[in-house]
């Protein structure tokens, strides 16, 4: 009889397989362990340089965001995890520009591809190495990154708009007078 077909041959093959597994187990038992005690070693935790954890919007020295609400990051995001709400305002010089009202970022939908950061011409957003993002409610993953404009700033923009409208009306009126004089 062949060794493979006999009862004792099967038993010997089983013992051989068991010893092979035990050899691997004993080898792992003897190696040095590299387990890190995660909650206790937060201060010394090594995080890779290229790690992308959470999107943030840093502020400048005046405490304002650098975002100009150009929506390039929103357009570059492949799955729509960025939503930008802006409003047209009038500056003191009478020029119109966009003002960022709300920059909403959904961490739960983000793929951490960094396309939004690469698309931003002002460098207004960046990824930080934060990795503790576990929450019980998915709504907690929706974040508002910008600092909204204050009530005083909005009143100033409204006053600028009134002055610009008044100046435009006066210019139109003087133009009308010039046409009538001709």
Secondary structure, 3 states (H helix, E strand, C coil): CCCCCCHHHHHHHHHHHHHHHHHHHHHHHHCCCCCCCCHHHCCCCCCCCCCCCEEECCECCCCCECCCCCCHHHHHCCCCCEEEEEEEEECCCCCEEEEEEEEEEECCCCCCCCHHHHHCCCCCCEEECCCCCCCCCHHHHEEECCCCCCHHHHHHHHHHHHHHHHHHHHHHHHHHHHHHHC
